[in-house]
Amino acid sequence: MPLNSKHSRIEPLAPPYDEETAAALDLLGPPIQLFRVWARRPELARGVAGWGRYYFSRLSALTVRRRELVIDRTTALCGADYEWGVHVAAFAGKAGLDAEQLASLASGMPADDCWDADDRAVLEAVDELHRTYDLCDRTWASLVAVAGEDAALEVVLICGWYHAVSFAVRALRLPLEPGTGRIGAP
């Protein structure tokens, strides 16, 4: 079965939702397919919402731009079209990412001309984490210099989290959400 087929391996819940499921979905956000799969087990959905959605959207040491650089690059490196499409559609504008930068996130390099030194430090960290599951001292120091220690820690955690999300959306074969596109699509 090709990735992003027309049918998910686990069918997302459909309305009407029971009270516990509706409450779990309210915590997650818009009822996209991934959230409706997680909501099959409301306790799983509540756990994911507490860490991922609540913390990183409200309490993060990262700016929206840096958070989206990490998420978009990670999902692109993992080939997770579904998650890439959701994030680009929802956050690329808020993060100030233009078409050239989105193309670079999809298939370019941190050294591409569209990135300033601060963005480059974040992207180099993401690429290195993806490649080696670690950061060398130089990459860590560069990341801390532009983002601070708290944000550097979050880069590592968000990168790891979106590897897990990428694994899930690929393995589930979630079809793209309406209004979203594949990695690198205009």
Secondary structure, 3 states (H helix, E strand, C coil): CCCCCCCCCCCCCCCCCCHHHHHHHHHHCCCCHHHHHHCCCHHHHHHHHHHHHHHHHHHCCCCHHHHHHHHHHHHHHCCCHHHHHHHHHHHCCCCCCCHHHHHHHHHCCCCCCCCCHHHHHHHHHHHHHHHHCCCCHHHHHHHHHHHCHHHHHHHHHHHHHHHHHHHHHHHHCCCCCCCCCCCCCC
